[in-house]
Amino acid sequence: MACINSDGTPAPSAKQILDLLQEEALTPPVIAAKLERPLFRVRSSLRELQKANLVTQQGEGFIAAK
């Protein structure tokens, strides 16, 4: 399941992750727990969002790019 649409916009699942990361950096396990998703899917989505410059890594966590 791709988290970036062909037009470059985030898919609904990615939008949920981005919404969580607006205020604070969160680690992949915390994101997975909050969204009740498998950790491997969250990590995959974060990689795609990072490649699209929509999130940045801060230490062990991620935060939405400004």
N, C-alpha and C positions, 0 to 999 in steps of 0.2 A: 504494500500500500504506500504510494508516494505521498509525501506530505506537502509537496510543492506542485501546484497545478501547472499545466503547460504554459499558462500566461504569466507565471512567476509569482502568483499570489498563493498564500498558504491555504491548504485544504482545511476543512473543519477540524480535523484532529490536531493539526499543527496550530491552528488558531487557539485551541484550548491550552496548549503548552505555552504559547506566546502570552496569553492572558495571565497565566500563573507567574511568568517571569517578568512582568512589568514593574513590580515593586521591589523584588529582592532576588538574589541569586539562589538557586536551588540545585541540589545534586540530583542526578538521574533517579536514584532510589526514592527520594522524597517525591519527585514528580510522578513516578510510577504509582506510588501509594496514594497520592492525592487524586489521581485520575483513574485509579483502579485498572491500570494497564500493565501488561507484561514489561519488565525492565528492558528486554531486548528491543522491543518496539520503541520505547522512549529513547533509548540510546541511538537507534537508527534514525529516528526523527530529528534528534538533536544534531546528528552529523549533517543531515540534509539542510536543516535550518542554519547551521554554521556555514556551510558552503554557499548558501544564498545570502549570507551576511545579515541574517535576521536575529541571530543570537551570538553572544560572545561568551567565552569561558572566563570565569573568575575563580581562580584556585581550582577546587574540585567541582564547583557549581557552574551554572549557566545563568545568564540574564539576557533579557530582550535588548537588542541593539537600539540605541537611541537615534 
